[in-house]
């Protein structure tokens, strides 16, 4: 077997991987729509919505469930949250299928994967019945089985990556539950966004590796180092963007008032008062309702300014990388696409501030981050030196 050969994958593996990737991008964007339209707590219980598999159509349908004591029903928002859960559930089944296909030749591979999923499945009704401790033990037990299998298996047939991807989406479900039950706790909301990006990254890697279309380049190692730094900066910026959203800091510089110079200045100043210690306190306990945010102005300004500073660093670095890619024969198209995406993403960020975060622009800004991740990781997955 050559260095790049691998056991034959299932004939439909690559199709399912690409479809799951498209589904993941769609779910991330719909999740951003739910979050940015303030529908994140529109179903106060989990995984049902006021006790229903779908969502109540009238207030009378929700009135008999205990969740009504937590939050009044808003039917125009509840459907968004529950549809997002349906999309995530369908995606989970797709990722499970990928893991089973990848591990089908492993000894007891299917049994380990299905056993882990059974533990997670049993944990859900136990959680709904109030047995939170036992449910957590079962869910994390299932995660441990998946992680152990990934550690033991090689990646010659993509089994390791596929099982790790399944472990990521299981943890995403747990984060989705905590997002609701911990009342939009910022660290959980940010982690949920990063988890979605991690899931997208894993599936993108699986999709490219399953069709094996490498880009052969003598200086591949050097280019991959540039790209690796870019991915690290992009992840940091995505995390900061999630922190901005979770703490309702998008308008901290006065975006809701057209009389205030909010860009490039902030509340009319180049360097206004900022409280980074308070703004970046990650853990504040459980039981606080974070909807609408709880931080003061200086703390939110610190978050907004940090996001802007890293945005400048990231944009400059990625433009330099794109210029270098354009100069490499065979990578000009990728470099041009990267440069254009960075420009569009910068403009969307400015529009968010100047136009007071219009929903369409804010969702497109999340989509821009997904597109940048696609370009950088696609190149990392495909580039290799000549044999």
Order of alpha helices (4+ residues) and beta strands (2+ residues): alpha-alpha-alpha-alpha-alpha-alpha-alpha-beta-alpha-alpha-alpha-alpha-alpha-beta
